[in-house]
Amino acid sequence: MGGSGRVLFLAFALPLAAPSAAFAYPAYQFSLTCQGAGAGQANWTWYQGGVTGTILAHGSATCPTGGGTASGSGVQPASADTLYVFMDASVACGSSTVHIWSFAPGSSISVKLSDTDSGSCGRYKTGGTEKAVFALQS
């Protein structure tokens, strides 16, 4: 058995530098609390360059029918400078609220938004109401 006697070694080098602040992602916590006979939902989007800029990340939460709280956490993109929140409380026809917050990239943000559906629109009258409160803090 004749061979060339050569062995091939492969080596890989990976940088072990810590990520820069530009790529750091601050954590945030959110909650959506609903009270009443209907349901609630919230959707949020992180932007760079305002709402006509670049979408960086998004999230959503839905309360169970009849009330309760949906909560969790996520990461706020370090380059985000705008947070857009759309929320809806719904018993009959629904009620929607939209708000946009602008802030310096990398800074923390604390928001609270509420919406209520009275349970009455046109010929639809449920006799109940739904209130939803969304909060987010980074």
C-alpha positions in Angstrom: 0.0 0.0 0.0 1.8 2.9 -1.2 0.6 6.4 -0.4 1.9 9.8 -0.6 2.0 10.1 3.1 0.4 13.6 3.0 -2.3 14.6 5.4 -4.6 17.6 4.8 -5.4 19.8 7.8 -8.2 22.4 7.6 -8.3 25.2 10.2 -10.9 27.8 10.8 -10.5 31.0 12.7 -13.5 32.8 14.2 -13.3 36.2 15.7 -14.0 36.3 19.4 -14.7 40.1 19.7 -17.7 41.3 21.5 -20.5 42.7 19.4 -20.4 46.5 19.0 -23.1 48.7 20.5 -24.6 49.2 17.0 -25.6 45.6 17.1 -26.8 45.4 20.7 -30.5 44.8 21.2 -32.1 46.1 24.4 -34.8 43.8 25.8 -38.3 45.0 26.2 -41.4 43.7 28.0 -45.0 44.0 26.8 -48.4 43.3 28.1 -51.9 43.5 26.7 -54.7 43.4 29.3 -58.3 43.0 28.3 -61.5 43.3 30.3 -65.0 42.7 29.1 -67.0 40.4 26.8 -64.9 40.7 23.6 -61.3 40.4 22.6 -58.3 42.6 22.1 -55.1 42.6 20.0 -52.1 44.8 19.6 -49.5 44.9 16.8 -46.3 46.9 16.9 -43.5 47.6 14.4 -40.0 49.0 15.0 -38.7 51.3 12.3 -35.5 53.1 11.4 -36.1 56.4 9.6 -39.8 56.8 10.7 -42.8 54.9 9.5 -41.8 55.4 5.8 -38.3 54.0 6.6 -37.0 50.5 7.1 -39.0 47.9 9.1 -36.6 46.4 11.6 -38.9 44.1 13.7 -42.5 43.6 14.7 -44.6 41.8 17.3 -48.2 41.1 18.2 -50.3 40.0 21.2 -53.9 38.8 21.4 -56.0 38.5 24.6 -58.3 35.6 25.0 -62.0 36.2 24.5 -63.6 37.2 27.7 -60.6 39.0 29.2 -57.1 38.3 30.5 -53.5 39.3 29.9 -51.0 38.4 27.2 -47.5 39.3 28.0 -43.9 38.6 26.9 -40.6 40.1 25.9 -38.6 40.8 22.8 -35.7 42.7 21.5 -35.6 46.4 20.5 -33.4 46.9 17.5 -30.6 49.3 18.5 -31.1 51.4 15.4 -34.8 51.8 15.8 -36.0 55.4 16.1 -39.8 54.9 15.7 -42.4 52.6 17.3 -45.8 52.2 15.6 -48.6 50.5 17.6 -52.0 49.5 16.3 -54.5 48.1 18.8 -58.1 46.9 18.6 -60.7 46.2 21.2 -63.7 44.3 19.8 -67.2 43.4 21.1 -69.4 44.4 18.2 -67.8 46.4 15.4 -64.5 47.0 17.1 -62.6 50.1 17.9 -59.0 50.8 16.8 -56.3 53.0 18.1 -53.0 53.9 16.4 -50.0 55.8 17.9 -46.5 56.5 16.7 -43.6 57.3 19.1 -40.3 58.8 17.9 -37.1 58.5 20.0 -33.3 58.5 19.7 -31.8 55.2 18.4 -30.6 53.0 21.2 -32.7 54.8 23.9 -35.2 53.1 26.1 -38.9 53.7 25.6 -42.0 53.3 27.7 -45.5 53.4 26.1 -49.1 52.8 27.2 -52.1 52.9 25.0 -55.7 51.9 25.6 -58.8 51.3 23.5 -62.5 50.6 24.3 -65.3 49.2 22.2 -68.7 50.2 23.6 -70.4 47.2 22.1 -72.8 49.2 20.0 -72.5 50.2 16.3 -75.4 50.6 13.9 -77.8 47.7 14.4 -75.3 45.7 16.4 -75.7 46.1 20.1 -74.1 43.5 22.3 -74.8 45.2 25.7 -71.2 44.6 26.7 -67.9 46.5 26.4 -64.3 45.6 25.8 -61.3 47.6 27.1 -57.8 46.8 26.1 -54.6 48.3 27.5 -51.2 47.8 25.9 -47.9 48.6 27.6 -44.3 48.3 26.4 -41.1 49.1 28.2 -37.5 48.8 27.2 
